[in-house]
Amino acid sequence: MSLTCAPVAGVAAEALLPVLHDAEEDDERIRAALRDPACQAYAATVAGHLVGAAVVRWRQSEPSEIVYLAVAAAERGKGYGQRIVAALQAELPTYGRTLLVGTANSALDNIAFYQKCGFRMSAVKRDFFDYIRPPVREHGIEMRDMIVFSYEIDDVSGIRVLLVSGSTRAASTNTAALRTVRMLAPGGVTAVLFDGLADLPPFIPDDDTAPMPVEWLRRQLAAADVVLFCTPEYAGALPGSFKNLIDWTVGSGELYRKPVAWINVAAGGRGGGAMAELRRVLGYVDAAVIEPACVRVPVPRDAVGPDGTVVDDAIRAGLTDVLHTITKYCTEHRNAAVR
């Protein structure tokens, strides 16, 4: 099943404490990280069930750091840890090129895990765990030093595609299409699925403060080279929650001149009202519509497999064509800007 790794704050972040105990037994240390404005907490869920958590200190001018990472005891051995790390690695281009994480010299499983996730050993902090008394032993080894691992982005010139679904349904064919686009992304293209639609509060024009879910949306939009939408139609127009997402960008301007496209996965003759309104709204914010990539690729429910992605080869080919079109557009415009 699909795993969602979404930022949380406040009471929702505090609820991660039981899971994070696997990474740090001291509640006050965890709470201090959760209160730290430089840190972002993440809840990893599958079908709405909490399976893991992470806390990351994101930095713009120096390496970012995974402070805590843990998978719930009952959910281990299912690959969730690697999927959480992959989600965090996908966010790294928003901030920089380097992501650090540390683990104890005695945590042999963690040492192997991070190397499988693409990290390399980069430093040793000797006697880091001297504050733990009595000393802890794992695998017959005393926990003394911290092994620091580093994950580096080699190529920062690739194309970053933000995928935004207009549906909050768990079994949405719109979201399934975008998951498939993410899976089909070729080398040099990073496709990131925005999964915070349901967390966005109603847009209030007189409110000058942007809540954390809105800041997350705006950072994702600002970091993207291109945005690909896929939304259903409700009552002949855009879903209210999706229109609310765009409303949050009107004053802040993240979609201004931003290359955008959309996929209509509805059956023939349906979804036209939503697409017409989407075109009108994106025109209002002066987004740069990539016309050849705005296409209909119908996705019936029986074309979606158990993992939440499209299994039909013909539909996948159509989604691949959309990817090729938007990456070609971005490449050509980058080259034109250089000349």
C-alpha positions in Angstrom: 0.0 0.0 0.0 1.1 3.6 -0.6 3.0 5.3 2.3 2.4 9.0 2.9 5.2 11.0 4.7 3.6 14.4 5.7 4.8 17.3 7.9 3.0 17.7 11.2 3.2 20.2 14.0 1.6 20.9 17.4 -0.5 18.1 18.9 0.0 15.9 15.8 3.8 16.1 16.3 3.5 15.3 20.0 1.6 12.2 19.1 4.7 10.9 17.4 6.5 10.5 20.8 5.7 6.8 21.3 7.2 5.9 17.9 10.2 8.2 18.2 11.1 6.4 21.5 12.9 3.8 19.3 15.3 6.5 18.3 15.6 8.4 21.6 14.4 7.2 25.0 14.5 10.7 26.6 11.1 12.4 26.1 12.5 15.8 26.8 15.1 15.5 24.1 12.4 14.5 21.6 10.1 17.4 22.7 13.0 19.9 22.4 13.5 18.8 18.8 9.8 19.0 18.1 9.7 22.6 19.6 12.8 23.7 17.7 11.6 26.0 14.9 14.4 24.8 12.7 13.1 21.2 12.8 10.2 19.6 10.9 8.4 16.6 12.2 6.9 14.0 9.7 4.3 11.4 10.2 4.5 8.3 8.0 1.1 6.7 7.5 -0.4 3.9 5.5 -4.2 4.0 4.9 -4.3 6.6 7.7 -2.4 4.3 10.2 0.8 5.7 11.7 3.7 3.4 10.8 6.7 5.7 11.4 8.0 9.1 12.2 11.0 11.4 11.5 12.3 14.8 12.6 14.5 16.7 10.2 16.5 19.9 10.7 16.4 21.6 7.3 19.1 24.1 6.5 19.6 26.3 3.4 23.3 27.2 3.7 24.7 24.0 5.3 23.9 20.3 5.4 20.4 19.3 6.6 20.1 16.6 9.2 17.8 13.7 10.1 17.6 14.2 13.9 15.3 11.2 14.6 13.9 8.4 12.4 11.8 5.4 13.6 9.3 2.8 12.5 6.6 1.5 14.8 7.6 -1.8 16.4 4.6 -3.7 14.8 5.4 -2.3 11.3 9.1 -3.2 11.0 10.3 -5.5 8.2 7.9 -4.0 5.6 10.3 -1.6 4.0 8.7 1.5 5.5 12.0 2.8 6.8 13.5 3.0 3.4 10.4 4.6 2.0 10.4 7.3 4.7 14.1 8.0 3.9 13.3 8.2 0.2 10.6 10.8 0.9 13.0 12.9 2.9 15.7 12.6 0.2 13.1 13.8 -2.4 12.7 17.0 -0.3 16.4 17.7 -0.1 16.7 19.7 -3.4 14.3 22.3 -1.8 17.1 23.1 0.7 20.4 22.0 -0.6 22.7 19.1 -1.6 23.6 17.3 1.6 21.6 15.3 4.2 23.3 14.0 7.3 22.2 11.3 9.8 24.0 9.8 12.8 23.8 6.4 14.5 25.6 4.7 17.3 28.8 2.6 16.6 27.0 -0.3 18.1 23.8 -0.1 16.0 25.0 -2.5 13.3 21.5 -2.8 11.7 21.3 1.0 11.3 24.8 1.2 9.9 23.8 -1.3 7.2 20.3 0.4 6.7 21.7 3.9 5.9 24.2 2.5 3.4 21.4 0.7 1.6 19.6 4.1 1.5 22.5 5.7 -0.4 24.3 7.3 2.6 28.1 7.0 3.1 30.1 7.2 6.3 31.6 10.7 6.6 32.7 11.3 10.2 32.9 9.8 13.7 31.9 11.8 16.8 34.0 10.1 19.5 32.4 9.6 23.0 29.2 11.2 21.8 27.1 8.9 23.9 29.0 9.3 27.2 25.9 11.0 28.7 24.1 7.7 28.8 24.6 6.0 32.1 24.8 3.1 32.6 26.4 2.5 29.2 24.3 0.6 26.7 25.6 -2.5 24.8 24.3 -3.7 21.4 25.6 -6.9 19.7 28.1 -7.1 22.5 29.5 -3.6 21.6 29.4 -0.7 24.0 27.6 2.4 22.6 30.2 5.1 22.6 30.7 6.9 19.3 28.3 8.4 16.7 28.9 7.4 13.1 27.8 10.2 10.8 26.5 9.4 7.4 26.1 11.8 4.4 23.8 11.6 1.4 24.8 13.9 -1.4 22.9 15.0 -4.5 25.4 14.7 -7.3 23.3 16.6 -10.0 21.3 19.7 -8.9 20.6 20.6 -12.5 17.8 18.0 -12.9 14.1 18.9 -13.4 11.8 18.8 -10.3 8.2 18.1 -11.0 5.6 18.7 -8.3 2.5 16.5 -8.6 -0.7 17.9 -7.1 -3.9 15.8 -6.9 -7.2 17.6 -6.5 -8.7 14.6 -4.7 -8.7 13.7 -1.0 -10.1 10.2 -1.7 -7.8 7.3 -0.6 -8.7 5.3 -3.8 -8.6 8.3 -6.2 -7.7 7.5 -9.8 -6.3 11.1 -10.0 -3.8 10.4 -7.3 -3.1 6.9 -8.7 -2.2 8.6 -12.0 0.2 10.9 -10.3 1.8 8.1 -8.3 2.4 6.4 -11.6 4.0 9.5 -13.1 6.3 9.6 -10.0 7.3 6.0 -10.6 7.9 6.5 -14.3 10.1 9.6 -13.9 13.3 9.1 -15.9 16.8 9.8 -14.7 17.4 13.6 -14.2 13.8 14.1 -13.2 12.6 14.2 -9.6 8.8 13.8 -9.2 7.4 14.7 -5.8 3.8 14.0 -4.9 2.2 16.8 -2.7 0.1 15.0 -0.2 -1.1 17.8 2.1 -4.3 18.8 0.4 -6.6 17.7 3.3 -4.4 19.5 5.8 -4.8 23.0 4.3 -7.1 25.3 6.4 -9.7 27.4 4.6 -8.1 30.4 3.0 -8.9 33.7 4.9 -7.7 36.8 2.9 -7.4 38.9 6.1 -5.1 36.4 7.8 -1.5 37.5 7.3 0.0 34.4 9.0 0.4 31.3 6.9 -0.2 28.0 8.9 2.5 25.3 8.7 0.7 23.2 6.0 0.4 26.4 3.8 4.1 27.1 4.3 4.9 23.5 3.3 2.8 23.9 0.1 4.4 27.2 -0.8 8.0 25.8 -0.3 7.1 22.8 -2.5 5.7 25.0 -5.3 8.7 27.4 -5.1 11.2 24.6 -5.4 9.4 23.0 -8.4 10.4 23.6 -12.0 7.0 22.5 -13.2 3.7 21.6 -11.5 1.5 18.8 -12.9 -2.1 18.8 -11.7 -4.7 16.0 -11.8 -8.1 16.8 -10.3 -11.6 15.3 -10.5 -14.7 17.4 -11.1 -17.3 18.0 -8.4 -20.7 19.6 -9.1 -19.4 20.7 -12.6 -16.3 22.5 -11.3 -13.1 22.2 -9.2 -13.4 20.5 -5.8 -13.5 23.1 -3.1 -10.4 21.8 -1.3 -8.4 22.0 -4.5 -9.6 25.5 -5.3 -8.6 26.4 -1.7 -5.1 25.2 -2.4 -4.7 27.6 -5.4 -6.3 30.4 -3.4 -3.5 30.2 -0.9 -1.0 31.0 -3.7 -2.7 34.1 -5.2 -1.2 36.6 -2.9 2.2 34.9 -2.4 2.8 34.3 -6.1 4.3 30.8 -6.2 2.4 30.0 -9.4 3.3 33.3 -11.2 5.0 32.3 -14.5 5.4 28.8 -13.1 5.2 26.1 -15.9 2.1 24.0 -15.3 0.1 21.3 -17.0 -2.8 18.9 -16.1 -4.1 15.4 -16.8 -7.8 14.7 -17.0 -8.3 11.0 -16.1 -12.1 11.1 -16.4 -13.9 9.0 -19.0 -14.6 10.7 -22.4 -17.1 13.6 -22.1 -16.5 14.1 -18.3 -14.4 16.5 -16.3 -14.7 19.3 -18.8 -16.1 21.8 -16.2 -13.2 21.2 -13.9 -10.6 21.6 -16.7 -12.2 24.8 -17.9 -12.2 26.3 -14.4 -8.6 25.1 -13.8 -7.5 26.9 -17.0 -9.3 30.1 -15.9 -7.9 30.0 -12.4 -4.3 29.3 -13.5 -4.7 32.1 -16.1 -5.6 34.4 -13.2 -2.4 33.7 -11.3 -0.5 34.0 -14.6 0.9 30.5 -14.6 2.7 29.3 -17.8 0.5 26.6 -19.2 2.3 23.8 -21.2 -0.5 23.2 -23.7 0.7 20.0 -25.3 0.9 18.4 -21.8 -2.7 19.2 -20.9 -4.3 16.0 -22.0 -7.0 13.4 -21.3 -5.7 10.0 -20.2 -8.7 8.1 -18.9 -7.9 5.9 -15.9 -10.7 3.4 -15.0 -10.7 2.1 -11.4 -9.9 -1.5 -12.6 -6.7 -0.1 -14.1 -5.3 0.6 -10.6 -3.3 -2.1 -8.9 -3.0 -3.0 -5.2 -0.1 -0.6 -4.8 -2.2 2.4 -5.9 -0.5 2.8 -9.3 -1.8 2.2 -12.8 -1.0 -1.2 -14.1 -2.4 -0.8 -17.7 0.5 -0.5 -20.2 -1.4 1.8 -22.6 -2.3 4.2 -19.8 1.3 4.2 -18.6 2.5 5.0 -22.1 0.1 8.0 -22.1 1.4 9.2 -18.7 5.0 8.8 -19.9 4.2 11.0 -22.9 3.1 13.7 -20.5 6.4 13.4 -18.6 8.4 13.7 -21.8 6.5 16.7 -22.9 6.9 18.7 -19.7 10.6 17.7 -19.4 11.3 18.7 -23.0 9.6 22.1 -22.3 11.7 22.7 -19.2 14.9 21.7 -20.9 14.3 23.9 -24.0 13.4 26.9 -21.8 16.5 26.4 -19.7 18.7 26.3 -22.8 17.0 29.4 -24.2 17.7 31.2 -20.9 21.4 30.3 -21.1 21.8 31.5 -24.7 
